[in-house]
Amino acid sequence: MDAVLTCKDLTITYPGGAAPVQGVSFALKPGECFALVGGSGAGKSTIAKALAGLHRRGTRVDGSLLINGRNMARAAARDWRAVRGQQFGFVAQNPWESCDPLRPVRDHVAEAWRCQGLATTWPEIAERLSALGVDGAETRMHQHPHTWSGGMLQRASIAAAGALSPPILIADEPTSALDADRAQAVLAALRSVGAAVVLISHDIGLVLRNADRVGILHG
C-alpha cells in the first residue's frame, strides 16, 4: 500500500541557524495513526508545522517531504495554500486560539471550504459537527467560541480539518488542554474522520491507546 506521506532525512533549520530536527524519516499509510513523541524541545511541533507548511518565514526545510507523491520540502506559500485542506488538514493544540472570538463557530468550520473557493451550507456544517458528537449542533454552531467547552471546540476544529475529506490529518498536541476522558473522546473523533493521522503528543497513555505506530524523537 503506497504511503500518503513520506519524510526522508527531514532537516529543519531556523533562521538563526539552530536545527532542532535532523535526519528524520518516516512514512504514513492510508488510514494509519502514526504518533511522534519526545521530550520538550525535541522538535515535535516543529515537524508538525513543517508538514503543514506553517513554519515561520526563513525556516529552511531540507530532505524529502512527499505528500501523495509531491515533494513539498521547498514549496512556496502559494503551493501550500493549494493543497492545504485538500491533501491534508491541520488540528492545532489550542482550540480557542484556532477560532476567531468575534465570529460564530459555524464560520470557523465554513472557512475550510471558503479558503478553497468552495461553498457550503449551515445544514452541512451542522451534520459534520453532529457526526463528531456535538449535541444540538444546529443551534450551537451559531454561538461564539467562548460559550463552547474545549472538547467541543476541538471537535469543531476536527470538522474543519476534515471538511474536504483530505487523506491526511496533522494533529499537534490536540488534547493537551483537555482532561483524560475528553482527550480520549476527541481522539476517537479524530480517527472517525477516516484520514491517516500524524499525532504529536506528550501523553504516552493516549498514544498507546490510539496509535498504530510510534516514532520517538530523542537527542
Residue pairs with C-beta under 8 A, 6 or more apart in sequence:
1 29
1 30
2 30
3 27
3 28
3 29
3 66
4 28
4 29
4 30
4 67
4 68
4 167
4 168
4 196
5 27
5 28
5 51
5 66
5 67
5 68
5 88
5 168
5 196
5 198
6 26
6 27
6 28
6 64
6 65
6 66
7 24
7 25
7 26
7 27
7 47
7 51
7 63
7 64
7 65
7 66
8 25
8 63
8 64
8 66
9 23
9 24
9 25
9 62
9 63
9 64
10 21
10 23
10 24
10 25
10 47
10 50
10 61
10 62
10 63
10 64
10 65
10 73
11 19
11 21
11 22
11 23
11 24
11 61
11 62
11 63
12 19
12 20
12 21
12 43
12 46
12 47
12 50
12 55
12 59
12 60
12 61
12 62
13 19
13 59
13 60
13 62
14 20
14 56
14 58
14 59
15 56
15 57
15 58
15 59
20 41
20 42
20 43
20 46
21 43
21 46
21 47
21 50
21 217
23 63
24 43
24 47
24 63
24 215
24 217
26 34
26 36
26 215
28 34
28 168
28 196
28 198
29 196
30 167
30 196
31 194
31 195
31 196
32 196
32 197
32 212
32 213
33 191
33 196
33 197
33 199
33 210
33 211
33 212
33 213
34 196
34 197
34 198
34 199
34 211
34 212
34 213
34 214
34 215
35 198
35 199
35 200
35 201
35 207
35 210
35 211
35 213
35 214
35 215
36 44
36 47
36 48
36 198
36 199
36 200
36 201
36 214
36 215
36 217
37 44
37 201
37 202
37 204
37 207
37 214
37 215
37 216
37 217
38 44
38 216
38 217
38 218
39 217
39 218
40 202
42 217
42 218
43 217
44 172
44 173
44 200
44 202
44 217
45 93
45 172
45 173
45 200
46 55
47 200
47 217
48 90
48 170
48 171
48 172
48 198
48 200
49 55
49 172
50 59
50 61
50 65
51 65
51 88
51 170
51 198
52 80
52 84
52 88
52 90
52 170
53 72
53 75
53 77
53 79
53 80
53 84
54 90
55 61
61 73
61 74
62 73
63 73
64 71
64 73
65 71
65 72
65 73
66 72
67 83
67 87
67 88
67 168
68 87
68 167
70 83
72 79
72 80
72 83
81 115
84 90
84 115
85 112
85 115
85 116
85 163
85 164
85 166
86 116
86 164
86 166
87 166
87 167
87 168
88 166
88 167
88 168
88 169
88 170
89 112
89 160
89 161
89 162
89 163
89 164
89 166
89 168
89 169
89 170
89 195
90 161
90 169
90 170
90 171
90 172
91 154
91 157
91 158
91 161
91 169
91 170
91 171
91 172
91 174
91 190
92 98
92 157
92 172
92 174
93 172
93 173
93 174
93 176
93 177
94 177
95 145
95 150
95 153
95 154
95 156
95 157
95 177
96 145
96 146
96 150
96 153
98 108
98 157
99 105
99 108
99 145
99 153
99 156
99 157
100 107
100 108
100 145
101 144
101 145
101 146
102 144
103 144
104 141
104 142
104 143
104 144
105 140
105 141
105 142
105 143
105 144
105 145
105 148
105 153
105 156
106 122
106 125
106 141
106 142
108 145
108 156
108 157
108 160
109 125
109 128
109 129
109 141
109 156
109 159
109 160
109 163
110 120
110 125
111 160
112 160
112 161
112 163
112 164
113 119
113 120
113 163
113 164
116 164
118 164
120 163
122 138
122 141
123 138
125 137
125 141
125 159
126 137
126 138
126 141
127 137
128 159
128 162
128 163
129 137
129 140
129 141
129 155
129 156
129 159
130 137
130 138
131 192
132 155
132 158
132 159
132 189
132 192
133 155
133 185
133 189
134 140
134 141
134 152
134 155
134 156
140 148
140 152
141 156
145 153
148 156
149 182
150 177
150 178
150 182
151 178
151 182
151 185
151 186
154 174
154 175
154 177
154 178
154 186
155 186
155 189
157 174
158 169
158 174
158 186
158 189
158 190
158 193
161 169
161 193
162 169
162 193
162 194
162 195
165 194
165 195
166 195
167 195
167 196
168 195
168 196
168 197
168 198
169 190
169 193
169 195
169 196
169 197
169 198
170 197
170 198
170 200
171 190
171 197
171 198
171 199
171 200
172 200
173 200
173 201
173 202
174 186
174 187
174 190
174 199
174 201
175 182
175 183
175 186
175 187
175 201
175 203
175 206
176 201
176 202
176 203
178 186
180 205
183 203
183 206
184 206
184 209
187 199
187 206
187 209
187 210
190 197
190 199
191 197
191 210
199 207
199 210
199 211
201 207
207 214
208 214
